[in-house]
């Protein structure tokens, strides 16, 4: 039996790494302890990964674009070192007061990923910890998973979203949809 999801869209801060606020240097970026195991579970079923993240700290003058690129390269290397198929990292630096079609909950980043990597949305899952993550997935009509890590505990109270799954964290989500690997 094949696994339902081929592509896992991942939010970044609060989903795969801790979110202390605007992460403006690499030494402040930390994957959750359980992220590697969660990604291994998804990878065991041949999933591809695509990171979709708002990074308004750049527009706010809190994050230098070169620091963001350094963090992105670190993430790329982490995925590569673990033989996980990371298709790409899509980020939007727009200020929330001046959002483009790319800033979540808008779907520009997802559409760009779909086009560039020929992703089948029917076999995709969007995992995030915030209302805008779930809204973006809902707008693309793909399954969504709200993780209660990061800002998930406040997002779960929103009447604006209807996630397919609500789980404690990405590891619990991987186990729920696939089961633990032996």
NURO-502256 format. One line per field, with one value per residue (C-alpha): residue number from 1; x, y, z. Coordinates in nm, 4 decimals. Example, Ala and Ser with C-alpha at 12.3 -4.5 7.8 and 13.67 -1.06 7.14 Angstrom:
REM residues 2
i <- c(1, 2) $
u <- c(1.2300, 1.3670) $
v <- c(-0.4500, -0.1060) $
w <- c(0.7800, 0.7140) $
***
This chain:
REM residues 182
i <- c(1, 2, 3, 4, 5, 6, 7, 8, 9, 10, 11, 12, 13, 14, 15, 16, 17, 18, 19, 20, 21, 22, 23, 24, 25, 26, 27, 28, 29, 30, 31, 32, 33, 34, 35, 36, 37, 38, 39, 40, 41, 42, 43, 44, 45, 46, 47, 48, 49, 50, 51, 52, 53, 54, 55, 56, 57, 58, 59, 60, 61, 62, 63, 64, 65, 66, 67, 68, 69, 70, 71, 72, 73, 74, 75, 76, 77, 78, 79, 80, 81, 82, 83, 84, 85, 86, 87, 88, 89, 90, 91, 92, 93, 94, 95, 96, 97, 98, 99, 100, 101, 102, 103, 104, 105, 106, 107, 108, 109, 110, 111, 112, 113, 114, 115, 116, 117, 118, 119, 120, 121, 122, 123, 124, 125, 126, 127, 128, 129, 130, 131, 132, 133, 134, 135, 136, 137, 138, 139, 140, 141, 142, 143, 144, 145, 146, 147, 148, 149, 150, 151, 152, 153, 154, 155, 156, 157, 158, 159, 160, 161, 162, 163, 164, 165, 166, 167, 168, 169, 170, 171, 172, 173, 174, 175, 176, 177, 178, 179, 180, 181, 182) $
u <- c(0.0000, 0.1444, 0.1431, -0.1178, 0.1242, 0.4107, 0.4981, 0.5083, 0.4939, 0.6512, 0.6279, 0.9575, 0.9478, 0.7341, 0.6935, 1.0393, 1.2382, 1.1834, 1.0442, 1.1885, 1.0813, 1.2636, 1.5620, 1.8287, 2.1421, 2.2290, 2.3236, 1.9623, 1.8219, 1.7503, 1.5580, 1.3196, 1.4655, 1.1983, 1.2252, 1.4843, 1.2767, 0.9614, 1.1361, 1.2765, 0.9243, 0.7968, 1.1105, 1.0540, 0.7493, 0.9368, 0.8063, 0.9553, 0.9769, 0.9240, 0.9614, 0.7189, 0.7955, 0.7067, 1.0133, 0.8823, 1.1776, 1.3674, 1.1134, 1.1019, 1.4803, 1.5274, 1.6798, 1.9582, 1.8893, 2.2383, 2.1689, 1.8444, 2.0346, 2.2906, 2.0101, 1.8517, 2.1837, 2.2134, 1.8652, 1.9506, 2.2671, 2.0722, 1.8271, 2.1091, 2.3214, 2.0221, 1.9360, 1.5949, 1.4658, 1.4188, 1.2791, 1.3383, 1.2936, 1.0475, 1.0452, 0.8569, 1.0112, 0.7043, 0.5849, 0.2354, 0.1046, 0.2209, 0.1701, 0.2211, 0.0652, 0.3545, 0.2982, 0.0944, -0.2017, -0.1716, -0.0650, 0.2035, 0.4882, 0.2924, 0.1912, 0.5531, 0.6677, 0.3946, 0.4988, 0.8746, 0.8609, 0.5464, 0.3875, 0.0558, -0.1582, -0.3902, -0.1009, 0.0291, 0.0105, 0.0803, 0.2123, 0.2279, 0.1732, -0.0142, -0.3483, -0.1885, -0.0301, -0.3609, -0.5416, -0.2850, -0.3268, -0.7059, -0.6935, -0.4933, -0.7452, -0.4802, -0.4799, -0.3426, -0.1901, -0.1860, 0.0943, 0.0485, 0.4184, 0.5138, 0.1978, -0.0300, -0.1987, -0.3322, -0.4097, -0.6207, -0.8724, -0.9418, -1.2761, -1.1147, -0.9359, -1.0310, -0.7174, -0.7387, -0.5310, -0.4430, -0.1421, 0.0992, 0.3982, 0.5375, 0.6570, 0.3087, 0.1765, 0.4175, 0.3251, -0.0468, -0.0384, 0.2284, 0.3070, 0.6487, 0.9263, 1.0929) $
v <- c(0.0000, 0.3367, 0.6373, 0.9074, 1.2035, 1.2472, 1.6101, 1.7566, 2.1358, 2.2566, 2.5877, 2.6694, 2.8556, 2.6802, 2.3727, 2.2230, 2.4568, 2.6546, 3.0040, 3.2491, 3.5412, 3.6731, 3.4438, 3.6784, 3.4683, 3.1048, 3.0404, 3.1184, 2.8576, 2.5196, 2.2269, 2.0710, 1.7549, 1.5474, 1.7022, 1.4565, 1.1551, 1.3051, 1.3713, 1.0168, 0.8788, 1.0824, 0.9961, 0.6244, 0.6552, 0.8438, 1.1910, 1.5052, 1.8181, 2.1829, 2.4639, 2.7568, 3.0366, 3.3999, 3.5951, 3.9480, 4.0199, 4.1178, 4.3884, 4.4991, 4.5472, 4.2798, 4.0103, 4.0732, 3.8921, 3.7386, 3.5921, 3.4453, 3.2911, 3.1451, 2.9869, 2.8523, 2.6990, 2.5345, 2.3837, 2.2663, 2.1000, 1.9340, 1.7809, 1.6795, 1.5277, 1.3134, 1.2175, 1.3857, 1.5180, 1.8907, 2.0337, 2.3950, 2.6638, 2.9357, 3.2436, 3.5714, 3.8766, 4.0995, 4.3131, 4.2033, 4.5537, 4.5222, 4.1575, 4.0306, 3.7166, 3.5266, 3.6054, 3.3344, 3.2969, 3.3908, 3.1010, 3.2423, 3.0424, 2.7179, 2.7840, 2.8585, 2.5327, 2.3350, 2.4789, 2.4439, 2.0874, 1.9518, 1.8743, 1.6906, 1.8750, 1.5774, 1.3954, 1.6886, 1.7858, 2.1304, 2.1286, 2.4488, 2.6061, 2.9194, 3.0272, 3.1539, 2.8113, 2.6303, 2.9017, 2.8715, 2.4941, 2.5282, 2.7769, 2.5233, 2.2539, 2.0270, 1.8418, 2.0431, 1.9607, 2.2135, 2.1394, 2.2727, 2.3538, 2.7158, 2.9247, 2.6276, 2.6541, 2.9980, 2.9048, 2.6038, 2.8415, 3.0175, 2.9642, 3.0749, 2.7472, 2.3847, 2.1701, 1.8079, 1.7066, 1.8730, 1.7197, 1.7982, 1.8338, 1.7182, 1.3875, 1.3028, 1.4037, 1.1728, 0.8879, 0.9580, 0.9529, 0.6848, 0.5170, 0.4869, 0.3241, 0.0123) $
w <- c(0.0000, -0.0954, 0.1325, 0.0663, 0.0656, -0.1790, -0.0968, 0.2521, 0.2585, 0.5819, 0.7566, 0.9271, 1.2604, 1.5199, 1.2993, 1.2428, 1.4680, 1.7855, 1.7372, 1.9897, 1.7704, 1.4686, 1.4132, 1.2833, 1.3182, 1.2629, 1.6248, 1.7237, 1.4835, 1.6470, 1.5054, 1.7553, 1.9119, 1.7372, 1.3886, 1.2577, 1.3634, 1.2116, 0.8810, 0.8829, 0.9184, 0.6240, 0.4254, 0.4908, 0.2644, -0.0084, 0.0711, -0.0788, 0.1337, 0.0490, 0.3019, 0.2710, 0.5185, 0.5840, 0.6961, 0.7529, 0.9816, 0.6667, 0.5728, 0.9362, 0.9420, 1.2100, 0.9868, 0.7369, 0.4075, 0.4168, 0.7626, 0.6289, 0.3376, 0.5811, 0.7860, 0.4669, 0.3613, 0.7024, 0.6567, 0.3041, 0.4364, 0.7205, 0.4724, 0.2366, 0.5168, 0.6172, 0.2565, 0.2710, -0.0591, 0.0027, -0.3181, -0.2160, 0.0460, -0.0514, 0.1660, 0.1561, 0.3192, 0.2803, 0.5697, 0.6815, 0.6053, 0.2419, 0.1508, -0.2023, -0.3483, -0.1917, 0.1766, 0.3489, 0.3738, 0.0066, -0.2105, -0.4394, -0.2829, -0.3035, -0.6644, -0.7541, -0.5917, -0.7684, -1.1047, -1.0547, -0.9190, -1.0880, -0.7518, -0.7441, -0.4896, -0.4463, -0.2780, -0.0722, 0.2933, 0.4424, 0.8005, 1.0037, 1.3425, 1.2467, 1.1051, 0.7822, 0.7180, 0.7405, 0.5424, 0.2620, 0.2516, 0.2589, -0.0291, -0.2315, -0.1343, 0.0139, 0.3438, 0.6350, 0.9693, 1.2520, 1.4968, 1.8488, 1.8771, 1.8134, 1.7936, 1.7366, 2.0773, 1.9857, 1.6229, 1.7223, 1.8844, 1.5536, 1.3836, 1.0530, 0.9898, 0.9477, 0.9558, 0.8430, 1.1470, 1.4775, 1.6520, 1.9332, 1.6988, 1.3650, 1.5092, 1.6357, 1.2936, 1.1141, 1.3459, 1.3023, 0.9231, 0.8748, 1.2050, 1.3699, 1.1686, 1.3001) $
***
